[in-house]
Amino acid sequence: MEEFWLIIGMMAVTFGIRYVLFAAADNIEFPDKLKRALNYVPIAVLTAIIFPAVFIPKGELYLSLNNPYIIGAIVAVGISYWKKSMLLTVIIGLIAFALWKFLLLNI
Amino acid sequence: MHYTRSKLFSLGMKDCLPLIIAAIPFGIIYGALGQTTSLSPWAVLAMSLFVFAGSAQFIAVGLLAASASWPVIVLTTFFVNFRHLLYSANLLPHIKQYNQKVRIPMAFLLTDESFAVASNYLKEHANQPNFSWYYFGAALFMYLNWQVCTVIGLFIGQSVPNMAEWGLDMAMVVAFIGIVVPCLHNRATLACAVVAGGLSLISYDWPHKTGLLFSAISAIWVAMYLEKQEKTLAEINREAD
């Protein structure tokens, strides 16, 4: 019974957040300034997800070249800037990450 | 170029593929972790089916392991998923043309990944018709993949120990990098990323992931300030000419 309410509750809040603006879309007209601000949402939110994952991989700040997340991220940023391809960024970034991790484990 | 609906649907699937691949280990780890808690396998799967929110599901499983009560987990879910409000606000101009029957599934399927792919597409194709077909191609693919991976995780979870320690979350990081970096083309966008990243580290320990929202909103505010400054500068230069 507990898990029933847990799932219903999680579903209600998650869907509620995702749907509330869509539901009222016909009656909402954002001011221009807010519209322009919303253009920055992808950069702002995704970067705020990326940084802790890279620099705080295990719950503590890990600023070191021994941190494979940092190496993988630097390579991914470079590839993305150079090639503008998401697939290439993912593949080469992951390879760099895995290689660095493997090398460090075996030195 | 004008695409047919089915073409747009498959384009959405194709564009989402890197993120789908990145999400596979996540789904499997979620299923595997889920079955180690007090939840029944059906409840673990039901959470994927009805909530469909990766990071909130992980946090829920973690809190259950720490024997948190369900109201606490629901409240945490609310804060953790609050960023979706920013996503829906950003997409709002592109969904006004659809009726509620279309908007409801669009909202239900709104995740970091479907938003990332959709916003990337809208940068170039803001005025193309049938955006919903592209969106559903990406989002439904993501949804199906998440369910399959949850089931796989439930089955094989315990036979692959320590999978959560492998660093598979890196896949999502590089996918997001692939979306963010091409967006950084001036001072305002660059500052937005730097501020969001820096503050997210400082506010990492804040409860209920509120630091994520604080960082994002502060970064947007800084970007708006710089955008305005750049515009003023451009005007001064024009007058000087």
Interface residues (C-beta under 8 A of the other chain):
Chain A: E2 E3 W5 L6 I7 G9 M10 M11 A12 V13 T14 F15 I17 R18 Y19 V20 L21 F22 A23 A25 D26 I28 F30 K33 K35 R36 A37 L38 N39 Y40 V41 P42 I43 A44 V45 L46 T47 A48 I49 I50 F51 P52 A53 V54 F55 I56 P57 L61 P68 Y69 G72 A73 A76 V77 S80 Y81 K84 S85 M86 L87 L88 T89 V90 G93 L94 F97 K101
Chain B: D15 L17 P18 I21 A22 S38 L39 S40 A43 A46 M47 F50 V51 F52 A53 A56 A60 W70 P71 I73 V74 T77 F78 N81 F82 R83 H84 L85 L86 Y87 S88 A89 N90 L92 P93 I95 K96 Q100 R103 I104 M106 A107 F108 L110 D112 F115 A116 S119 N120 G167 D169 M170 A171 M172 V173 V174 A175 F176 I177 G178 I179 V180 V181 P182 C183 L184 A188 T189 C192 A193 A196 G197 G198 L199 S200 L201 Y204 G211 L212 S215 A216 I217 A219 I220 W221 A223 M224 E227
